[in-house]
Amino acid sequence: MGNIRFFRRKPLDFNPETTLEFIPAKAVNVDEFLFSPVLAGLWKQHELWDGTYTLDDLLDINELLEVKQENQRRAVEAAERKAGE
């Protein structure tokens, strides 16, 4: 039957860059993965608990946020390369 992934989700086809010039602060009392759509302004905090969204919704929105961040990073990198020509 082959490999079965958790929720049968396909992995992203890129690894996010980790060339930071600083060590980012991390929340120690809050689940950052769970709250990331709230921090992005896409969901309200109570929607995490009231059944508005499913676990699949949470996985989808986090994937989209990661893809958005990667695309923004690539766009900035391409603009910097073009400016350097």
VENDASUL-V632673 format. One record per residue. N is the residue number from 0. RES is the residue in one small letter. PHI is phi in degrees with one decimal (999 if undefined). OMEGA is omega as a letter, one per 40 degrees, with the letter a starting at -180 (NA if undefined). D_FIRST is the distance of its C-alpha to the first C-alpha in Angstrom with 1 decimal. Layout:
# VENDASUL-V632673
N,RES,PHI,OMEGA,D_FIRST
N,RES,PHI,OMEGA,D_FIRST
This chain:
# VENDASUL-V632673
0,m,999,i,0.0
1,g,81.3,i,3.8
2,n,-73.5,i,6.9
3,i,-112.5,i,7.9
4,r,-88.5,i,11.7
5,f,-55.9,a,14.4
6,f,60.2,i,15.2
7,r,53.7,i,12.7
8,r,-88.1,i,15.8
9,k,-80.1,i,16.1
10,p,-71.8,i,18.4
11,l,-64.4,a,21.9
12,d,-94.3,i,22.7
13,f,-147.5,i,25.8
14,n,-108.8,a,27.1
15,p,-56.8,i,30.2
16,e,-64.8,i,33.3
17,t,-126.8,a,34.9
18,t,-95.6,i,38.3
19,l,-84.2,i,40.4
20,e,-92.1,a,44.0
21,f,-152.1,i,43.9
22,i,-99.1,a,41.9
23,p,-69.1,i,40.9
24,a,-71.0,i,41.8
25,k,-122.0,i,39.0
26,a,-70.5,i,39.3
27,v,-108.4,a,39.4
28,n,-115.6,a,39.7
29,v,-131.8,i,37.6
30,d,-77.2,a,33.9
31,e,-63.2,i,34.1
32,f,-63.7,a,30.6
33,l,-65.9,a,31.6
34,f,-89.5,a,35.1
35,s,-60.1,i,34.4
36,p,-66.7,i,34.6
37,v,-70.4,i,37.8
38,l,-62.0,i,39.2
39,a,-78.5,i,38.3
40,g,80.1,a,40.4
41,l,-93.9,i,37.7
42,w,-124.8,i,37.3
43,k,-96.9,a,39.9
44,q,-57.8,a,39.6
45,h,-65.1,i,39.8
46,e,-70.2,i,36.9
47,l,-68.8,a,34.6
48,w,-115.1,a,35.5
49,d,-91.3,i,36.6
50,g,90.1,i,33.4
51,t,-60.8,a,34.1
52,y,-118.6,i,30.8
53,t,-99.1,i,27.3
54,l,-61.4,i,25.0
55,d,-61.2,i,23.2
56,d,-60.4,i,26.7
57,l,-63.6,i,27.4
58,l,-64.6,i,24.3
59,d,-63.5,a,25.2
60,i,-66.5,i,28.8
61,n,-68.0,i,28.3
62,e,-62.9,a,26.1
63,l,-64.2,i,28.8
64,l,-64.6,i,31.5
65,e,-67.7,i,29.9
66,v,-64.6,i,29.6
67,k,-59.7,i,33.2
68,q,-62.3,i,34.4
69,e,-64.9,i,32.8
70,n,-64.8,i,34.3
71,q,-64.1,i,37.7
72,r,-61.5,a,37.6
73,r,-65.4,i,36.9
74,a,-64.2,i,39.7
75,v,-64.1,i,42.1
76,e,-61.9,i,41.2
77,a,-66.4,i,41.7
78,a,-64.9,i,45.0
79,e,-65.3,i,46.2
80,r,-64.0,a,45.5
81,k,-65.4,i,47.3
82,a,-67.1,a,50.2
83,g,-82.8,a,50.5
84,e,-75.6,NA,50.9
